[in-house]
Amino acid sequence: MKFRTLFAAALIGAAGFAPAIAADEPQVVRQEMMKKVGGATGAMAKMVKGESEFDAAATLAALTTISEVAATFGDYFPEGSETGMETEAAPAIWSDRAGFEAAIAKFKADADAGIAAAPADLDGLKAAFGPLTKNCGTCHETYRQKKS
């Protein structure tokens, strides 16, 4: 009986440990980072589309989130993380590392420019939002592959 209890406890412990290991994987970290960027971009997109009222504080928070993510995003693409964990990272990240790093740097620079401009109205947000979303599209076309 003690053996079954110990065995069951070991299985439960191992099951709880597996997600903790996966959470440290670079593929998982970068996916979580992109979810933050998606949330920030989505909040600004709603304002740009007129689906929500312009909010200067929310705009600044969204731009700050994007800048913070961009600051370390490239660190989560080490050799050996090209596959696994349902990654959508394209091989071009590793074959054109300089281009990938430049795309991230441009994304961060545009977010930082938006922060510096501190959009006070919808037109200010639109001026910052356009370059950011253009960067998103360009980077995704080259450095992201859709899974079927």
C-alpha positions, -999 to +999 in steps of 0.1 A: +000+000+000+028+024+008+044+016-026+012+026-044+010+059-024+046+067-032+042+058-068+010+079-071+027+108-054+057+105-078+034+105-108+015+135-096+048+153-088+062+145-122+031+157-139+033+190-121+070+193-129+066+189-166+048+222-172+074+240-151+101+226-173+082+236-205+076+271-192+114+277-192+118+265-228+127+294-251+099+285-275+074+289-247+089+321-234+089+338-269+053+326-275+043+343-242+062+374-252+043+375-285+010+371-267+019+403-247+027+421-280-005+409-295-025+421-265-008+455-266-013+458-304-049+447-301-057+473-275-043+500-298-060+486-329-094+489-312-087+526-306-075+531-342-106+513-355-129+533-333-140+502-314-129+518-281-122+554-270-086+567-273-068+564-240-034+580-237-024+560-206-034+527-223-015+537-254+016+545-235+013+512-216+009+493-248+039+509-264+059+503-233+050+466-233+061+463-270+094+481-262+101+459-232+094+427-251+115+438-281+144+445-258+150+408-250+130+390-276+160+379-297+176+363-267+149+335-269+161+321-302+192+301-293+206+274-315+186+242-309+152+260-304+143+258-341+117+232-334+095+219-306+068+234-284+047+242-315+071+270-325+063+291-356+098+303-359+110+302-395+145+288-403+154+323-416+158+334-380+190+313-378+201+316-414+197+354-414+203+363-378+215+398-386+183+405-405+162+391-377+181+412-351+177+443-373+139+437-375+136+434-338+158+466-333+135+485-357+104+473-339+119+485-306+130+518-321+095+525-334+079+516-301+104+538-283+096+567-308+059+562-300+067+564-263+088+595-268+060+611-288+035+603-260+004+603-283-021+626-267-049+619-293-060+594-319-040+610-346-008+607-325-016+570-319-022+564-356+012+580-364+029+556-340+007+526-348+014+525-385+051+518-384+047+493-356+022+472-375+042+474-407+071+460-387+049+432-374+038+422-409+073+424-424+089+403-396+061+377-397+064+373-435+101+365-432+107+350-398+074+332-389+059+301-405+023+292-400+017+257-388-010+238-406 
